[in-house]
Amino acid sequence: MDYAEHVIDLVGNTPLVRLNAVASGPTPVLAKVEYFNPGGSVKDRIALRMVEAAEESGELRPGGTIVEPTSGNTGVGLAMVAQRKGYRCVFVCPDKVSEDKRNVLKAYGAEVVVCPTAVPPEHSDSYYSVSDRLVTEIEDAWKPNQYANEHNPESHYLSTGPELWEQTGGRITHFVAGIGTGGTISGTGRYLKEVSGGKVRIIGADPVGSVYSGGHGRPYLVEGVGEDFWPTTYDREICDEIIPISDADSFTTTRDLAHREALLVGGSCGMAVAAALRVAERTGPDDVVVVLLPDGGRGYLTKVFNDSWMASYGFLSPDHGGGSVGDVL
Ligand code: PMP
C-alpha cells in the first residue's frame, strides 16, 4: 500500500508545468505550482520547518499556542502542522485579506484576529503590533515570526532549491519569484547560486510601491508580496534584478493564467509570471526560466476573478479579458 501517514508528509515535491499559451517565445517558462502542497500554498514548507525547529530548540512546548501575523497562507500551513502536533493557533491578519482566506483558517480550527491595513507597522493597531502583544498575553505562546525566522529561507534552501535543480536537470538559468518575507527567493536563490556556481540569475517580482523595488510603502492590492519594511528573512544581496509590476498587470496576468493555461492561481502568481514573461523576452532557446506560483486562486474569487471588483479599480481592459461570469467570448 502506498499512503502518507499524515498530510504534512506531503509538503513539497510540487510539479513544474510549462506555460504554453501566455509564454510564446523560444525559452521554456516553467511554473512551479505550489498549490499542490496539502495546505494549498508554498507556505506549508516554512510552516513545517519553523515548527520542527522550534520543537528542537524547546521554544515551542507541548500544548503551546502558535501566534503569528499572516496573510492567510502561512496560517494554513501552521494550522495544519499544529493540528498534527496538538498546538492551538491564533492568527492576526490585515483587513485587506479576503474573508474567504480568513474563513479557511477558521475551518482548520484556528482563531483569527483582524487588524486595519492602513496603519504603519509601528502603530499599536497594526497586525505586527497586535501579534506581539498577544504573544506576551497568552501563556506558552510561541511566535514563528516568518519575517525574522531563519528557518523560513532555510526551508527553501533545503527543499524548493534542490527540487528545481533536480526537476530541470540542472538546466535552470533564471528563477523568478515574488518577495514577501523574502524567504522563497532568498533560500531558493542561495541554493541555486551555490549549486550552479553563480550561473542562475535570481529575479524578484515586486508590486509597484513596495520597498524592494524602490517604493516607499505606497499601498497596492496584490496580496502576500511587497513590504513597507525590510524583513531580515530577505537577503538583500540575492537578487540580480527586481522588476516592479503594477496591480493591473498582476491581476490581468492572473486571469490569463486561469483562462489560457487552466491554472487557477492567486494574484501574486500573476505578478511573478508578468515578471517572468519580461525576462523571457530577452532570453534564448538554451535558457530555462522558472517562475514560482505561491498559491491557488480560490481564495480570490470575489476579487481578481470578479469583473465588478476589477472594473471598480479600472483593471479590466478588452485585451485582458480572462473568463468571468458575464463575459461573452
Ligand atoms: N505570494 C503569496 C500569496 C504569499 O502569501 C507570500 C508569502 N507572504 C508570497 C507570495 C511571498 O513569499 P515569501 O514570503 O517567501 O517572500
Residues whose N, C-alpha, C, O or C-beta is under 5 A from the ligand:
A	BS01	PMP	N73 G178 I179 G180 T181 G182 G183 T184 I185 E223 G224 V225 G266 S268 P294 D295
